[in-house]
């Protein structure tokens, strides 16, 4: 099973009690009848502290990655880049709604006419633009390599990222079986069109496949604790 870690996290971001997932147990529940799970691969990137709105989020993610690895799942990491780039400020809503934190009311009152002169050609801002690198390519590469090496007869992909369509389409076109399980409530039409089968993961299944609150690190007396916000 191939898990798109950041796509999965985006899907459960608002569900604090569904983030501490035992992906090995989830794979056992998703695999077709009479099938056995040979390996679970978890693809992710460490979120940059510059990219996180919550300064504690990168620490929680590091704990999660170590816990996932401790359960016997192979973790493959890409990386985040946070380059500076110019981006247009949205023209929707009032200026008070376009900036965070909102600009002082006095500044808007004094310069509202000047701001209005740029409505047809929006202001631009130099922003730090988080970019995840290599994860999608890694999933696609491992999927195809494992098939041509004969490492598996069937692959399960946990993602709703349509960028994976070409790899899945190639694998299925060569006669392999690839099932897509979306962590979202729906499945991308692009993936649905090319996969052997595609369906969303039931919310209650994630609750049934949680790691224990304390995960022991193999070969050590050390344990990894589920973050308090995820209980």
N, C-alpha and C positions, 0 to 999 in steps of 0.2 A: 504494500500500500504506500502511496506517495501523498504526503500531506503538505499542502501549501500553507505554511504556518501563519504568515501575515494575512493571507486571505481569510483563513479560519478565524484569526483573532478579530479581524474587522467585523466578521459576522456575529461574534459573541461579545463584542465590546460592551454592550449595554446589559449583559447578563453576567454579573460578577460571580455567580455561583456555578457557571458553566465553563470557566477558563482552565481549570486544573484537570485537564482531560488525560485519561490513560489511553493513549492512542493504540497501544497494543490490544487492550481490551476492546476498543472500538473496532479495530480491524477484525477481531474474532466475531463480532456481531454483524459486520457488514459483508463478510466473505460469503459467497454463495454456498448452498448446502453441499456437503461432501468435499468442500474445498478446505485447504489448510493455509495458514499464513506463513510464508517463508521469511519475509522481512518487512519491516515498517521503516520508511525513510521520511524524516521530518526536515523540510527545507524552510529556512528562515534567515533573517538578518537582524543583527543587534541594532535596535532603535537608537539613533543618536540622541544624546542628551539635548542637543540643539534643536532636534526635530520634535521632541516630546513636550506637550503642554504641561503634563504632570511630571515634575522633576523626579518623582519616585518610580515612574513607569519603567525606565530602563533597568532599574534594580530588580523589580518584580519579574521582568522578562528574563533576566539572567538566571534567576532562581528557577523559573519555569523550564528554561532550556536545559539546565543541569538535571532537573527532576525527570524530564522526558528522556534524557540520555540514560539516567539511572535505571529506567524501566526496561532497558534493552533495545530502545529505538535508536536507529542510526540518525544522527543529527548532522546536516550539511548546511553550512552557513555561507551566505553571500555577504554583502556589506552595504551600508548606507553611505551615500555621498550627500553633502549639504552645501552645494555651490551657491554663490550669489548670482541672481539673474533678475532682469527687469520684467515685471508683470503688470498688466493693466489692472487698475482698481475697478471693481464692478460698478456699473452705472445703475444698478437696481437699488431702490430704497433711498433713504435720506443719508446724508453724510454721517450722521450720528450712528447709523447702522453699518457703515462700510469699514470702519476702523475699530480695532480692538487694542487697547481700551479706546472709547470714543474721545474725540478731541474736545477740549474745553468749550463750553457753550459760548463764552465770550469771543473766542477766536472765530467760531462759525458766524456769529452775529456781525463781527467787524469785517469779515472777508467773504461773506456768502455770495456777493455778486461776482467776486473773483473766482470762487469755486464754480459758479454756474457757467462761466465762460468755457469751461472744459467739459461740459456735459456731452457735446457731440464728439469730442476727442478725449477719452478718459485719461485721468491722471495715471501715471505709472509710478510704481514703487520698486526700489531695489530690495528684493526679498531673499531669504535663505530658503532654497527649494529642495526639500528632502527627496532623494531619489534612491530607490531600492535597486541594487545592481546584482545581476547574475542569477537570481532565484528562479525565474521562469525558465531561463535557458537550462539551468541545472536540472530542473524537474523533467523537461523534455528530453534532455540528453540521457539521463539515467533510465527513463522509461524505455527509450528506443534501444539503448545498449543492453539492458537486461533482457529484452526480447531476443535480440540477435545473438546473445550469449546463451540463450536457452535457460536463463535463471528463473523464469516463471512462465506459466501457461495463461495466466489471466492477471490483469493489473487493475487495482482500484485507485482512483485519483480523487482525493478530497480537496476540491477547489471549485470555485465558480468563475475562474479567470479565463476569459475567452482567448487570451493569448496562447493558451495551451492547445487550441484547436488544431493547428497544423501537425503537431506531433501525434496527437490522438488519431487524427484522420489517417496519417501514414501508417500507424500501427494497425488500426482496424482494416485499412485497405490491404495490408499484407496478410490478413487472415487471423490476427490476434484479437483477443477479447479485452476491451477496456471499459470498465464501468466508472461512471462519474457520480460522486456523491457531493452535492453542494451543501456547504454549511449555512447558506442563506435559505430563506424561505422558498425561493424559486430557483430554477436552473437556467443558466444562460442558454439561449436558443442556439448560439453557435456551437456550444458543447453538446447540446441535446441532439443536434443534427448529425454529429459524427461519431458519438460514443456508441458502444454496444448497448448500453442502457444508461439512463441518467435519472436521478431522483434526488430530492432534498433529504437531508438527515433529519429525522424526527427530533424535536427539541428534548423530549423525555429520554431519548437514548443517550444524549450527552450527560444527562443527570445520572444515568445508570452506569456510566463509564468514567467515573472520577477516580483519580489517584487518592490514596489515603492522605490525611492531613500531614503526616510525616513520612517522607520517602527516604529510605535508607540508601546510601551510596554503596554500591557493591565493593567488597574488599575493604570496607572502612566502617568505623562505628559512627561516622558522621551521618546526620540526617538533614534533609531539606524540608522546610516548613512551608505549607501553603500560605501565601500572603494573607494577612488579616482582612484586606478588602475583598478577597475572593471567597469568603466563607459565608 
